[in-house]
Amino acid sequence: RRREPDVDIARIGQGLVGLHDTIVVVGSRKGGVGKTTESLGLGFLGAQAVEALGGCALLLDANLTNADVSVQLRLSASAPTVRDLVKALMTNAPAPTPVSALGTALSVYGENRETERYAPLEIDTLARHARAYYTLTVVDLPNATPGIEDKSEAVVDAWLPHADVVVIPLDTSAASFEGAADMLRAISDLQASGRLTRGSDVVVSFLSPRDLDVRRLRPELSATLDQLEALGATVVDVPGSPRLALIDWG
């Protein structure tokens, strides 16, 4: 946790290609914690890692009410969306060609902010397509925990059973800790019900300031991170850096 790790792109690529069809979902009930930024970062890094080995990466915007991937990547209004892809798959039509993000090997389907609810079968079909054609798929989830009350809860509920890894971004705000705990409890409930059969790994990515030792300054924060690990997550420090804000510039 204490030092910034070296990133071995070749090793990451070999691991992903060996696994063949990894799905990573990025979610939290709390908005504004960096979900889209981390989704972009994972997508770009994954694409870079697998490209030389013949693999490919996909980024799907599943945030139905705050669909920011298209905005951050400045995608054209005519770019095919997740909804367009799902409609094609459900009618056995050819999949629309995704956008190549900023000239990289990362394929992207954005989303419309006002898209309608997805049925579980549609998400199942989308997940099968992603596994069949992409080495790594990153899904930017809505600000919600799984449920059936509204379309955001429903899309989280439908995606979680397909996840190999669940990433929960976290900053130093108490609200983000509460959101992470809510997501971890929801995942635990789904596991207990038998709906999560893939044995998903859960990673809490803690965006920590570079200029403060927050664990020493706020021992209760450090204790809460330990409690999140006790709930089944692996806590990983992500040192705060202005470079994170530039991820969508490639």
Secondary structure, DSSP 8 states (H G I E B T S, - for coil): --S-----HHHHHHHHHHH-SEEEEE--SSSSSSHHHHHHHHHHHHHHHHHTTT--EEEEE--SSS--HHHHTT--TTS-BHHHHHHHHHTT------EEGGGSSEEEEB--TT-----HHHHHHHHHHHHHH-SEEEEE--SS-S-SSSHHHHHHHHHGGG-SEEEEEE-SSHHHHHHHHHHHHHHHHHHHTT---S--EEEEEEEE-SS--HHHH-HHHHHHHHHHHHTT-EEEEEE--GGGGGGGG-
